Amino acid sequence: MSTTSVDTKICDYCLGTGYFQLLLGGSETCTCCEGTGEKREKQ
């Protein structure tokens, strides 16, 4: 029996926040998780 599921875990790059704080102020959306804060495991 095999099951297919998408495991969602905290993104390693933005640590689940969905964005990066920039040094000069402001923030930028994380390109790895596209702002969701979660990474998806490839099936």
Secondary structure, DSSP 8 states (H G I E B T S, - for coil): -------EEE-TTTTTSSEEE-TTSSEEE-TTTTTSSEEE---
